[in-house]
Amino acid sequence: MTERGFEVRALGEIAIRCIDLDAMIAFYRDVIGLELMNDPDNGRIVFFRIAKGFGGHTAVLALFRHDIEGAGRTRAADFPPATGAGSSLHHIALSLPWREQDAVIAWYEHLGLDYNVETFDWVGWRGVFTFDPDGNTVELVAKDPDWAVS
């Protein structure tokens, strides 16, 4: 066989092992504004809708307690995972329209969250970065509608 025979079309799920599941639920629901898909009081795994997705699979953020076994034979951990520089996760980026980024900045300032803004001129993106309660970097990214290849 010389051809794969398939092409990935979208990201279906981001799954994070959590140190503090309740704080993470509150952050992604109340700060970022993601919609819950299941009961957050189950104490194990919580799913948030990110976007419509592809082919009937909603794009989701899944938050797992670190000591819970997950899909794909993902084993539970006895100890909470490392975050920040000690983690294999660099950051997660969630997309929104350019015109809403000023609202993100105002919201973060209202909440007293530490954030920074970075531009990526080579692709016309601007990201507003902050940290979730477990210390993961979270970016809300948008494409400048006026950006054009030079």
C-alpha positions as CSV (number, residue, x, y, z in Angstrom):
1,M,0.0,0.0,0.0
2,T,1.6,3.3,-1.1
3,E,-1.3,5.7,-0.3
4,R,-2.7,6.3,3.2
5,G,-6.3,6.3,1.8
6,F,-7.5,8.9,4.4
7,E,-7.1,12.6,5.2
8,V,-7.7,14.2,8.6
9,R,-10.2,17.0,8.2
10,A,-10.5,18.5,11.7
11,L,-9.5,18.3,15.3
12,G,-12.2,16.3,17.1
13,E,-11.2,16.5,20.8
14,I,-8.6,18.0,23.1
15,A,-8.4,15.9,26.4
16,I,-6.7,17.3,29.5
17,R,-5.9,15.4,32.7
18,C,-6.7,17.8,35.4
19,I,-5.2,18.6,38.8
20,D,-8.3,20.5,40.0
21,L,-11.3,19.3,37.9
22,D,-13.8,21.7,39.6
23,A,-11.6,24.8,39.0
24,M,-11.0,23.7,35.4
25,I,-14.7,23.3,34.8
26,A,-15.4,26.7,36.2
27,F,-12.6,28.3,34.1
28,Y,-13.6,26.8,30.8
29,R,-17.3,27.4,31.5
30,D,-17.3,30.8,33.2
31,V,-14.2,32.5,31.8
32,I,-13.8,31.0,28.3
33,G,-17.5,30.5,27.8
34,L,-17.6,27.0,26.5
35,E,-20.9,25.1,26.6
36,L,-21.1,22.0,28.8
37,M,-22.2,18.8,27.0
38,N,-22.7,16.6,30.1
39,D,-23.3,16.8,33.9
40,P,-20.2,18.5,35.5
41,D,-21.1,16.9,38.8
42,N,-20.2,13.4,37.7
43,G,-16.8,14.1,39.2
44,R,-14.9,12.1,36.5
45,I,-15.0,13.4,32.9
46,V,-16.6,16.6,31.6
47,F,-17.1,17.5,27.9
48,F,-17.4,21.1,26.5
49,R,-18.6,21.9,23.0
50,I,-15.9,24.0,21.1
51,A,-17.5,24.0,17.7
52,K,-19.8,22.1,15.3
53,G,-16.9,19.9,14.1
54,F,-16.7,17.7,11.1
55,G,-18.7,14.7,9.9
56,G,-21.1,14.7,12.9
57,H,-18.4,14.7,15.6
58,T,-18.6,17.9,17.6
59,A,-15.2,19.4,18.4
60,V,-14.8,19.1,22.2
61,L,-12.6,19.9,25.1
62,A,-12.6,17.0,27.5
63,L,-11.5,17.4,31.1
64,F,-10.5,14.2,33.0
65,R,-9.6,13.7,36.6
66,H,-6.0,12.6,36.4
67,D,-6.8,9.3,38.2
68,I,-9.4,8.2,35.7
69,E,-8.8,5.8,32.9
70,G,-9.8,7.1,29.5
71,A,-10.5,6.1,26.0
72,G,-7.8,4.7,23.8
73,R,-6.4,2.7,26.8
74,T,-5.2,5.9,28.4
75,R,-4.1,4.8,31.9
76,A,-4.9,6.7,35.1
77,A,-2.1,8.4,37.0
78,D,-1.5,8.1,40.7
79,F,-0.1,11.7,40.8
80,P,-1.3,14.9,39.2
81,P,0.3,15.7,35.8
82,A,3.0,18.3,35.3
83,T,1.9,21.6,33.6
84,G,3.7,24.5,32.1
85,A,7.3,23.7,31.1
86,G,7.1,20.3,32.6
87,S,4.2,19.2,30.4
88,S,4.2,17.8,26.9
89,L,1.3,20.2,26.2
90,H,2.6,23.5,25.0
91,H,-0.7,25.3,24.8
92,I,-4.2,25.0,23.5
93,A,-5.6,27.5,21.0
94,L,-9.3,28.2,20.5
95,S,-10.4,30.3,17.5
96,L,-12.8,33.3,17.5
97,P,-13.4,36.2,15.2
98,W,-10.9,39.1,15.1
99,R,-13.5,41.6,16.1
100,E,-14.1,39.8,19.5
101,Q,-10.5,39.9,20.7
102,D,-10.9,43.3,22.3
103,A,-13.8,41.9,24.3
104,V,-11.5,39.0,25.4
105,I,-8.9,41.5,26.7
106,A,-11.6,43.6,28.4
107,W,-13.1,40.4,30.0
108,Y,-9.7,39.2,31.3
109,E,-9.0,42.7,32.7
110,H,-12.4,42.7,34.4
111,L,-11.6,39.3,36.0
112,G,-8.1,40.4,36.9
113,L,-6.5,37.6,34.8
114,D,-2.9,37.8,33.7
115,Y,-2.7,37.7,29.9
116,N,-0.5,38.7,27.0
117,V,-1.1,39.4,23.4
118,E,1.2,38.1,20.6
119,T,1.0,38.6,16.9
120,F,2.2,36.1,14.3
121,D,2.8,38.2,11.2
122,W,3.8,35.3,9.0
123,V,0.2,34.0,9.0
124,G,-1.8,37.1,10.2
125,W,-2.8,35.7,13.6
126,R,-3.1,37.4,16.9
127,G,-3.4,35.4,20.1
128,V,-4.5,36.5,23.6
129,F,-2.8,34.1,26.0
130,T,-3.7,33.3,29.7
131,F,-3.4,30.3,32.0
132,D,-6.1,28.0,33.2
133,P,-6.2,27.0,36.9
134,D,-3.9,23.9,36.3
135,G,-1.3,26.2,34.7
136,N,-1.9,25.3,31.0
137,T,-1.5,28.1,28.5
138,V,-4.7,28.9,26.8
139,E,-4.8,31.1,23.6
140,L,-7.8,32.7,22.0
141,V,-6.6,33.2,18.4
142,A,-8.0,35.1,15.5
143,K,-6.9,35.9,11.9
144,D,-6.6,39.5,10.9
145,P,-9.2,40.0,8.1
146,D,-7.0,42.6,6.5
147,W,-3.9,40.4,6.4
148,A,-2.5,39.5,3.0
149,V,0.5,37.5,1.9
150,S,3.3,40.0,1.1
